Amino acid sequence: MDAMRLIGVSRRALARGAGATEMMTEVWQAQALAQAIGSRLAVSGPPELRGEALGLTELAGRGCGVLGTPDLDPGALRAAQLTELDDARRTLLGLGGLLGEVGIALVGMASAAADEGVYWQCMEAIDAADESRDRVLEMLRKLAAREEVRDG
């Protein structure tokens, strides 16, 4: 499935998330998708993005690890459905938006957490999502610089 379509599915699922368990699962799904996109860009993306893409893969993996693996059917893992990443810029713009929404959802969950463990889990996941988003923004800057050199 195309990266943009998967990002859209993740954004809608995150917006629909009701309970804490469901929200944690959707946050995990988004981080796993960011990890898959980073991995794909690190292997076959534009050469100037490969280092940042590898960093995104590591950071998003850390975000997944902080949250723990949800109980999902193998077919429900969106990241495993990634087959196409046609437009790196468009994908990174969408992924940056998704990661921003993940951060907002995590802030809401942390604010409502009755358990201190859940609160700190959310705080660590917020850090991972923010750092992942920073990598995405850096890749977008590099793409813009490449286009400027090419067009200039």
Backbone torsions as a table, in degrees:
resi	resn	phi	psi	omega
1	MET	NA	147.0	-179.6
2	ASP	-64.2	142.0	-178.5
3	ALA	-57.1	-43.2	-178.3
4	MET	-64.0	-37.6	178.3
5	ARG	-66.3	-42.0	178.6
6	LEU	-65.6	-38.5	176.9
7	ILE	-62.8	-43.2	177.9
8	GLY	-61.5	-43.6	177.8
9	VAL	-61.2	-43.2	-179.9
10	SER	-65.0	-41.4	179.7
11	ARG	-63.4	-43.4	179.0
12	ARG	-65.8	-42.2	179.7
13	ALA	-65.0	-39.0	178.4
14	LEU	-65.1	-40.3	179.3
15	ALA	-67.1	-32.4	-180.0
16	ARG	-80.0	-21.1	-173.6
17	GLY	-49.2	130.2	-176.2
18	ALA	-108.2	-65.0	-176.7
19	GLY	-85.2	165.6	-178.2
20	ALA	-60.9	-41.7	-179.2
21	THR	-64.7	-43.5	179.2
22	GLU	-64.6	-42.1	179.1
23	MET	-63.9	-43.3	178.6
24	MET	-60.7	-39.8	178.1
25	THR	-63.2	-43.1	-179.4
26	GLU	-68.8	-36.8	175.6
27	VAL	-63.5	-43.6	178.0
28	TRP	-61.1	-45.1	179.2
29	GLN	-58.1	-42.9	-179.7
30	ALA	-65.1	-42.2	178.9
31	GLN	-65.6	-40.0	178.4
32	ALA	-64.7	-37.7	177.1
33	LEU	-66.3	-42.0	176.6
34	ALA	-60.5	-39.8	178.3
35	GLN	-62.8	-44.1	-179.7
36	ALA	-65.9	-41.5	178.6
37	ILE	-65.3	-43.9	176.7
38	GLY	-58.7	-43.7	179.4
39	SER	-62.5	-43.5	179.7
40	ARG	-63.4	-42.7	178.9
41	LEU	-68.5	-34.2	179.3
42	ALA	-65.6	-33.3	-177.3
43	VAL	-87.6	-43.9	-171.6
44	SER	-131.3	12.5	178.6
45	GLY	-83.8	-178.3	176.4
46	PRO	-56.0	138.3	-175.2
47	PRO	-54.4	-36.8	-177.9
48	GLU	-71.1	-11.3	179.4
49	LEU	-96.9	-12.2	-168.4
50	ARG	-61.7	-39.8	178.7
51	GLY	-66.0	-46.5	178.4
52	GLU	-66.0	-36.4	179.4
53	ALA	-65.2	-39.2	176.4
54	LEU	-63.7	-41.0	175.5
55	GLY	-61.4	-40.4	176.9
56	LEU	-61.2	-42.6	179.4
57	THR	-59.0	-44.6	-179.7
58	GLU	-66.8	-45.2	-178.8
59	LEU	-65.6	-43.9	178.9
60	ALA	-65.7	-35.1	175.0
61	GLY	-62.8	-39.3	176.2
62	ARG	-63.2	-40.4	177.2
63	GLY	-60.7	-40.2	176.8
64	CYS	-66.1	-42.6	-177.8
65	GLY	-64.0	-37.2	178.9
66	VAL	-62.9	-37.2	-175.4
67	LEU	-83.8	-20.8	-174.7
68	GLY	79.6	152.5	-176.3
69	THR	-79.6	123.2	178.6
70	PRO	-73.2	162.1	178.0
71	ASP	-82.6	94.6	-177.8
72	LEU	-120.3	146.1	168.9
73	ASP	-67.8	144.4	-178.6
74	PRO	-53.4	-34.3	179.7
75	GLY	-73.7	-13.7	-178.0
76	ALA	-88.1	-8.4	-179.5
77	LEU	-76.6	107.1	-176.2
78	ARG	-63.1	-39.2	-177.8
79	ALA	-58.2	-34.0	-180.0
80	ALA	-71.7	-15.8	-179.1
81	GLN	-88.4	-4.0	-178.5
82	LEU	-68.1	116.7	178.6
83	THR	-122.6	-24.8	-176.2
84	GLU	-131.4	138.2	173.1
85	LEU	-141.1	80.9	-171.7
86	ASP	-77.3	-42.5	-173.1
87	ASP	-121.1	101.8	-175.9
88	ALA	-59.3	-43.7	-177.9
89	ARG	-62.4	-49.5	-179.4
90	ARG	-62.6	-41.7	178.9
91	THR	-63.5	-43.8	-179.5
92	LEU	-66.4	-37.0	175.5
93	LEU	-61.4	-46.0	178.6
94	GLY	-64.7	-42.2	-179.9
95	LEU	-66.2	-38.4	176.7
96	GLY	-60.7	-42.1	176.5
97	GLY	-63.3	-43.3	178.6
98	LEU	-61.6	-45.1	-179.8
99	LEU	-65.5	-33.6	174.4
100	GLY	-64.0	-41.7	177.8
101	GLU	-67.4	-34.5	175.3
102	VAL	-60.9	-45.5	178.9
103	GLY	-59.9	-43.1	179.2
104	ILE	-63.6	-44.4	178.9
105	ALA	-61.6	-40.5	-179.7
106	LEU	-67.6	-36.6	176.7
107	VAL	-62.0	-44.6	177.8
108	GLY	-61.3	-41.4	179.2
109	MET	-67.6	-40.4	179.6
110	ALA	-65.2	-40.1	-179.8
111	SER	-63.9	-33.4	-177.5
112	ALA	-93.2	-4.9	-174.9
113	ALA	-65.7	127.8	176.3
114	ALA	-88.0	-21.4	-176.8
115	ASP	-102.8	132.4	-179.1
116	GLU	-63.9	-34.1	178.5
117	GLY	-63.1	-42.5	178.6
118	VAL	-65.8	-40.8	178.5
119	TYR	-56.6	-49.8	-177.5
120	TRP	-70.7	-31.1	174.3
121	GLN	-62.1	-43.8	177.7
122	CYS	-63.6	-42.1	-179.3
123	MET	-61.2	-44.0	178.6
124	GLU	-66.2	-38.3	178.5
125	ALA	-67.9	-35.2	175.8
126	ILE	-61.6	-45.9	178.1
127	ASP	-57.8	-45.8	-179.4
128	ALA	-63.7	-42.2	179.7
129	ALA	-65.6	-41.6	178.7
130	ASP	-64.0	-43.7	179.8
131	GLU	-67.5	-36.3	176.4
132	SER	-63.6	-43.1	179.0
133	ARG	-63.8	-38.4	176.0
134	ASP	-59.3	-41.1	177.4
135	ARG	-63.4	-41.8	178.8
136	VAL	-61.0	-45.4	179.1
137	LEU	-62.6	-38.4	177.5
138	GLU	-64.8	-40.0	177.5
139	MET	-65.3	-37.9	176.5
140	LEU	-63.6	-39.3	176.7
141	ARG	-62.9	-42.0	179.7
142	LYS	-65.6	-39.0	176.3
143	LEU	-63.5	-42.2	178.9
144	ALA	-63.2	-40.7	179.0
145	ALA	-65.2	-40.2	178.7
146	ARG	-63.1	-43.0	-179.9
147	GLU	-66.8	-37.0	179.4
148	GLU	-64.7	-42.2	179.3
149	VAL	-67.3	-42.5	-178.9
150	ARG	-65.7	-41.2	-177.5
151	ASP	-83.0	-23.2	-174.1
152	GLY	-86.2	NA	NA
